[in-house]
Amino acid sequence: MGKALLALVALVLSATFAVAQDYRVRSGDTLNIEVLEDPGLNRTVLVLPDGTFSFPFAGNTQAGGRSVADIQAALTAALAPNFAAPPNVTVSVGALRPPLTEDERRAGLMPVYVIGEVNTPGKVDVRRGTTLLQLLAESGGFTRFAATNRVQLRRVNTRTGEESVVGFNYRDALRGGSIGAGATVLQPGDVVMVPERRLFE
């Protein structure tokens, strides 16, 4: 009986591993990345709507539609010039893109993404008609390193693949200046990026 149970467990684990190996990463998934030779590079990244993520010394890396093994190999190759020998890179899926619930669909919610120097980065489901400024007001606030005068709204045209970037000075709007781009109505898949503040900014 014990041997049969062990065999069943081994079969289940083997099948689970095979499925994990075959899984193709999608936008909205998060990836856990570790570099054995430099733990300072270890981090969790969000796969953006265009299927890419940003990683130090590697720049933008394509993840959408790729397996974890493919992403790991691409990162290793991109990081290799920065090390004496090819680094040991480990990539795993941290969390899958959560689907909208039926209640969220009925409520007219849509996914947008907030990345960079914010307290709660990641996918946010907002009501249709939400503006950039309203999203920032609801997204948990900025970190102390945020360049709030250089917020960016990035949008990819799904038909042409072209990306448009709109700048927004949140700091100026907070001081009573023009809302400007803050009044832009968000669309599904929009990415709001808050860059890191420069040294004397």
N, C-alpha and C positions, 0 to 999 in steps of 0.2 A: 504493500500500500504506500509506504514511504517513498519507494523508488518511482512509483507511478506519479505521485504528487510532484516530486522533484522534476520529473520529465515534463509534466504539464507546465510547471512554472518556467522551466527553461524554454519551452516552446512559445509561451506567451511573451517572454522577454525578447526572444529572438524575433518574433513578429513585430513587436513594438519598435525594436531597433531598426528593422528593415523599413518600417513606415517612416520613422524619423529620418532615415537616410534619404528616402525618396521625397520627402516633403519639400515643396518649392516655396521659398519665402515670399510673402506678399507685403505690400505697403500697409503700414499700421502695425506690423509685427515689431517686437523689440528683440534685439540680439545682445547676448552677453559675450564680450570679447576680452580675452586675457592674453597677455604677452609675457611668457615666462621670464625672459631676460630683462624686462622693464615693467614691473607691476604698476608704475605710475601711469602707464597707458591703459590699464584695465578700466573698462567702463561698459555701461549699457547704452545702446544706441537705438534710436527709432528709425525705422525704414520709412522714408518720406513717400508721398504720393507718386513721385516719378520713379520710385523703386531704388533710390540711392540712399546712402548714409555717409556722413562725414567722419573721418578718423584722422588723428594727428599723424603727420608724415606720409599719409596715404592719400589724403584729399578725399574726393567723392568716389565712393566705390559702389558699383552696381550690385544690388542684392535681389531685387524683384525678379522672380522667375528662376532663381538659382537655388541649388541645394546648399546646405550648410558646408559641405566639403568643398564645393566650388568657391564659396565666399572665403573660406579659410585659406585656400590656395592662392586666391587673388590678393588677399591681405598680406600673406607671407611674402609674395613676390614684390608687392609695393613697398613693404617695410625693409626688405633685405638690404638695400643700399645704405641703410642707416646703422647696420650692425656688421660686426666682423664676420659673422656666419649667419646663414638664414635663421631667423628667430623661430621659436616654437609658439605658434599662434593657435589658440583654441577658440572656436566659435560655437555657440549653442543658442537655441531659440529660448528667450526668456519668457515671452508671452505672445500668444497669438492675437491678431487683430480681433477685438470683440465685436460680434455682429450687433446691429441695432435690435433691440427688443421690439415686439409688436406694438407695445405702448409708445415706444420712441418713434416708430414709423408713423403711427397715427397722430402723434404730436407734431409731426413735420420736422423732426430733428435731422441734422446732417453733420457729417464728420469734418472737422478742420483740425489743424495741427499747430501746436505752439512749441517752439524749440529755442534753445539758447539760454540767456540769463533770466529765467523765470523760475519761480519757486515750485511750480508743478508742470513741468514740460510733458508733452505727449498729446494723444488724441483727445479732442474735446467735442462732444456732441452738442451743437447749438441749434436754436430754432432758426428756421429760414427767416431772413430779414434782419438778422443780427449784424451790427456794424463792427468794424475793426475796433473802435473805441470801446464799445460795449463788451466785446470779447476780452480785451485787456483788463477791463474793470472787474471781470468775473474770473480771471484765470489764476488767482492766487498771489498776484503781486510779483515784483521784480526782485532779483538778488541785488546785493550792494555793488555788484560789478557791472550792472546793466547800463548800456548806452541808450538811455530812453529817448534821446534826441535822434536816434538812427534806427528806429523800428522799421522793419521791412515786411511788406505783404507780397508774397510770391505766389503766382498763379500760373498753372500750365494749361494751355489751350489743348483740350483733349483731341481735337481734330487735327491740329498741325504739329503738336508737340512743342510749340514755342512757349518760352517762359517770359512772363512780364513781372517786373519788380516795381512796387510803389513804395516810396519812402514816407515815413510819418514821424513828426516830431512830437512825441507824447509829452515831453517836458514843457514845450512851449504851450501846448493845449492846456496843460494843468495850471499854467500861470495865467490863463485867460486869453491866450492867443487863439488864432484860427484853428478850428478843428480839422479843416482841410481833408486829407486822405483818411482821417479817422472816421469820416461819415461813409466810407466805402462799404457797401453791403457785401458780406462774405458769400462765397460760393463753395459747394462741396469740394473737399480736397485742398482748399487754400492752406498755405503754410505761412504762419506769422513767426518771423525770426527776430530775436532781440540779441544783437551782438554784444560782445564784451567791450567795456569802456577802455579807451586808450589811456596812456599814462597820465597826461595832463588834461584830460577831457572833463 
